[in-house]
Amino acid sequence: MTTVLLLHHAQGLTPGVVAFADALREAGHTVHTPDVYDGRTFDDLDSGIAYAGEVGFDAVMQRGVRAAEGLPAKTVYVGLSLGVMAAQQLAQTRPGCAGAVFVGSCLPVSEFGGWPDGVPVQVHGKDADPIFVDEGDLDAARVLVASVEDAELFLYPGDEHLFLDSSLPDYDAAATAELTARVLSFLASP
C-alpha cells in the first residue's frame, strides 16, 4: 500500500489526529505521525499557534520536513492546517513525491517554486471557515487546482477549522467520513 507522512495541526499530535492516522492504517497504509511539538498538545487553537510562534513557524515547518528523512521517495504528504506548510514544501521539493493532501490550509504554489509534474493533490476545507476562507488559503487552493492536471478541491459546509479531529470541539463526523473516504480513494490510486 502507500506510505503516508501525516503532519499534525497547531494543537499538536492529538488523539483525533492519531485516530485519523489509524483510519488510514486500517486500510493497509503505512502512516507516520511525527510529533513536531515534542509531546505538547494545546486545548485551543490560539495557544497552539502561540507556541508555534514561540518556537518559530519556520522551525516547526523544518521539523516536519526532517520527518521525511528515511522515508521512501514515493510518499504521500498529508498536512492538517499548520502541518500543510511542511507537507506542501515536501510535495513541491522532494523528488518522487507520490501525492499530497492538504486539510484546512493551502499556501500559494510560488512559496516553494512550481508544482511538480505528475504529483496529484487534494485540498479539503470548510466553505465558511474564517481561517481557510478569509486568510487566502481557499484562493491559493483554487489557483493550485486550476493549474495542476490531477488536483481536486473539496469544500464542506460549515465554519469549523479542525473539523476532522475527533478529540476537538470542531469535529464534524459527517464531513470527516466524507473526507476520509476521498483520501482513501486517493491513496488507492496508482
C-alpha positions in Angstrom: 0.0 0.0 0.0 1.0 3.6 0.3 3.5 5.3 2.7 2.0 8.4 4.3 3.6 11.2 6.3 0.8 12.9 8.3 1.7 16.2 9.8 -0.4 17.5 12.7 -2.2 20.8 13.2 -1.3 23.6 15.6 -2.9 21.9 18.6 -0.4 19.1 18.4 -0.4 15.4 17.9 -3.9 15.0 19.5 -5.8 11.7 19.9 -8.0 12.9 17.0 -5.0 13.2 14.6 -3.9 9.7 15.7 -7.5 8.4 15.1 -7.4 9.8 11.5 -4.0 8.1 11.0 -5.4 4.9 12.4 -8.3 5.0 9.9 -5.7 5.2 7.1 -3.7 2.4 8.7 -6.8 0.2 8.9 -7.0 0.4 5.1 -3.5 -1.0 4.9 -1.4 2.1 4.5 1.8 2.8 6.5 1.2 6.1 8.2 4.0 8.1 10.0 2.8 10.7 12.5 5.8 12.7 13.7 5.3 15.0 16.7 6.8 18.3 15.8 5.7 19.7 19.1 7.8 17.3 21.2 4.8 15.9 23.0 3.0 19.1 23.7 -0.7 19.5 22.9 -2.9 22.5 23.4 -6.6 22.9 24.5 -7.3 25.6 22.0 -6.0 26.7 18.6 -4.8 30.1 19.7 -2.5 28.5 22.3 -1.1 26.1 19.8 -0.5 28.9 17.3 1.2 30.9 20.0 3.5 28.0 20.8 4.4 27.6 17.1 5.2 31.3 17.1 7.5 31.0 20.1 9.3 28.1 18.5 9.2 29.8 15.1 6.9 28.8 12.3 9.9 28.1 10.1 11.4 25.9 12.7 8.1 23.9 13.1 7.9 23.5 9.3 11.5 22.3 9.2 10.8 19.7 11.9 8.1 18.4 9.6 10.3 18.4 6.6 13.0 16.5 8.5 10.5 13.8 9.5 10.5 12.7 5.8 14.2 11.7 6.1 14.5 8.0 5.6 11.0 7.6 4.1 10.6 6.3 0.5 10.5 8.8 -2.3 7.0 7.6 -3.2 5.5 9.1 -0.1 2.1 10.9 0.1 2.4 14.0 2.3 -0.7 14.9 4.3 -0.9 18.2 6.2 -3.5 19.3 8.7 -3.7 23.1 8.9 -0.3 24.2 10.3 1.1 20.8 9.1 0.3 21.8 5.5 3.4 24.1 5.5 5.8 21.1 5.7 3.6 18.8 3.6 3.4 21.3 0.8 7.2 22.1 0.9 7.9 18.3 0.7 5.4 17.8 -2.1 6.9 20.6 -4.1 10.6 20.0 -3.4 11.2 16.3 -2.5 11.8 14.3 -5.7 9.5 11.3 -6.3 6.5 12.6 -4.2 3.5 10.3 -4.8 0.9 12.9 -3.9 -0.3 15.4 -1.3 -3.4 16.1 0.7 -3.9 19.4 2.4 -6.7 20.0 5.0 -7.7 23.4 6.2 -4.8 25.2 4.6 -3.0 25.8 1.3 -0.1 28.0 0.5 0.5 29.8 -2.8 2.4 27.4 -5.1 5.0 30.1 -5.6 6.1 29.7 -1.9 8.2 26.6 -2.8 8.7 27.1 -6.6 6.3 25.4 -9.0 4.1 22.4 -8.6 6.0 19.3 -9.8 4.6 17.5 -12.9 2.6 14.3 -12.2 2.1 14.9 -8.5 -1.7 14.7 -7.6 -3.1 16.8 -4.9 -6.3 17.1 -2.9 -7.3 20.2 -0.8 -10.1 19.9 1.8 -11.7 22.7 3.8 -14.9 24.1 5.2 -16.6 26.7 3.0 -17.2 29.2 5.8 -14.0 28.5 7.9 -12.7 32.0 8.6 -9.1 30.7 8.6 -9.3 28.8 5.4 -11.5 31.3 3.5 -10.5 34.7 4.8 -6.8 34.2 5.1 -6.2 33.3 1.5 -5.9 29.5 1.7 -9.1 28.9 -0.4 -7.8 31.3 -3.1 -4.4 29.6 -3.1 -6.2 26.2 -3.4 -8.3 27.4 -6.3 -5.2 28.6 -8.1 -3.5 25.3 -7.4 -6.4 23.2 -8.7 -6.8 25.3 -11.8 -3.1 24.9 -12.7 -2.5 21.2 -11.9 -3.9 18.4 -14.0 -4.6 16.0 -11.2 -5.9 18.3 -8.5 -9.2 18.4 -6.5 -10.7 20.9 -4.1 -13.4 19.7 -1.7 -15.4 22.1 0.3 -17.7 21.0 3.1 -20.5 23.1 4.7 -19.6 24.9 7.9 -17.1 27.1 9.6 -15.1 24.6 11.7 -11.4 24.7 11.1 -10.1 21.5 12.7 -13.2 19.5 11.7 -11.5 16.1 11.2 -10.1 15.9 14.7 -12.5 13.8 16.8 -10.8 14.9 20.0 -11.7 18.6 19.5 -14.9 20.6 19.7 -14.8 21.5 15.9 -15.2 17.8 15.0 -17.7 17.1 12.2 -18.3 13.4 11.9 -20.1 13.5 8.6 -17.5 15.8 6.9 -14.7 13.6 8.3 -16.3 10.5 7.0 -16.6 12.0 3.5 -13.0 13.4 3.7 -11.6 10.1 4.9 -13.4 8.2 2.0 -11.9 10.7 -0.5 -8.4 10.4 1.0 -8.6 6.6 1.0 -9.6 6.6 -2.7 -6.7 9.0 -3.4 -4.3 6.7 -1.6 -5.5 3.7 -3.5 -5.0 5.4 -6.9 -1.9 4.3 -8.8 
